[in-house]
Amino acid sequence: MKVSQRRDVLLTQAQMNEIQQAANKVWALPHGVRSKSITDVVWDIYLFDGKTHRHDYGPGMPDDVGADLEHVVRQIATVYN
C-alpha cells in the first residue's frame, strides 16, 4: 500500500503554468474524469478556484485529461523528492 504524502514547496512560474494548463482541461470537461481499470486502487482529484471547486474520483487510475494532470504533478514532484 502506498500512503499519500503532503509537502509544501514553492513552485516556479513554469511549473504553475504546466499545472494550470492540465487542470483547465479537467475544468472544461462536461462529465467526470474517466477511469482506467486497475484493481485495488482508487483516485481523487480536487481542484479549487476561489470558492468554486471540482472533485472527481473513481476506481482504478484517472484516464485522459485526468491522467495528463497526474503526470504533470508527478513530474514536478520528482524534482522535490
C-alpha positions as CSV (number, residue, x, y, z in Angstrom):
1,M,0.0,0.0,0.0
2,K,1.3,3.5,-0.9
3,V,0.4,6.2,1.6
4,S,-0.2,9.7,0.3
5,Q,2.2,12.3,1.5
6,R,2.0,16.1,1.8
7,R,4.8,18.5,1.4
8,D,4.7,22.3,0.9
9,V,7.1,23.6,-1.8
10,L,7.4,26.8,-3.7
11,L,6.7,26.2,-7.4
12,T,8.3,28.1,-10.3
13,Q,6.0,30.1,-12.6
14,A,6.7,27.5,-15.4
15,Q,5.6,24.6,-13.1
16,M,2.4,26.6,-12.1
17,N,1.7,27.1,-15.8
18,E,2.0,23.4,-16.5
19,I,-0.4,22.5,-13.7
20,Q,-2.8,25.2,-14.7
21,Q,-2.9,24.1,-18.3
22,A,-3.6,20.5,-17.3
23,A,-6.2,21.5,-14.6
24,N,-8.0,23.7,-17.1
25,K,-8.6,20.7,-19.3
26,V,-10.2,18.9,-16.3
27,W,-12.4,22.0,-15.5
28,A,-13.6,22.1,-19.1
29,L,-15.0,18.5,-19.0
30,P,-18.8,18.4,-19.1
31,H,-18.6,15.0,-17.4
32,G,-16.4,13.4,-14.7
33,V,-12.9,12.3,-15.4
34,R,-12.9,8.7,-16.7
35,S,-11.0,5.8,-15.1
36,K,-8.6,3.2,-16.4
37,S,-9.5,-0.2,-14.9
38,I,-6.9,-1.3,-12.4
39,T,-7.7,-3.3,-9.3
40,D,-7.1,-2.3,-5.7
41,V,-6.6,1.4,-6.3
42,V,-8.8,4.5,-6.3
43,W,-8.1,8.1,-7.2
44,D,-9.3,11.6,-6.3
45,I,-8.7,14.9,-8.0
46,Y,-9.7,18.1,-6.1
47,L,-9.5,21.4,-8.0
48,F,-10.2,24.7,-6.3
49,D,-10.6,28.2,-7.8
50,G,-11.7,30.6,-5.1
51,K,-15.0,29.3,-3.7
52,T,-15.6,27.1,-6.7
53,H,-14.4,23.5,-6.5
54,R,-14.5,20.3,-8.5
55,H,-14.0,16.8,-7.1
56,D,-13.6,13.8,-9.4
57,Y,-12.9,10.3,-8.2
58,G,-13.1,6.7,-9.3
59,P,-11.8,3.2,-9.2
60,G,-8.5,2.4,-11.0
61,M,-6.5,5.3,-12.3
62,P,-7.5,8.5,-13.9
63,D,-7.6,8.5,-17.7
64,D,-7.4,11.0,-20.4
65,V,-7.1,14.6,-19.1
66,G,-7.0,13.3,-15.5
67,A,-4.0,11.2,-16.4
68,D,-2.4,14.2,-18.0
69,L,-2.8,16.2,-14.8
70,E,-1.5,13.4,-12.7
71,H,1.6,13.1,-15.0
72,V,2.4,16.8,-14.7
73,V,2.1,16.8,-10.9
74,R,4.2,13.6,-10.6
75,Q,6.8,15.0,-12.9
76,I,7.1,18.2,-10.8
77,A,7.0,16.2,-7.5
78,T,10.1,14.2,-8.6
79,V,12.1,17.4,-8.5
80,Y,11.4,17.8,-4.8
81,N,11.8,14.2,-3.7
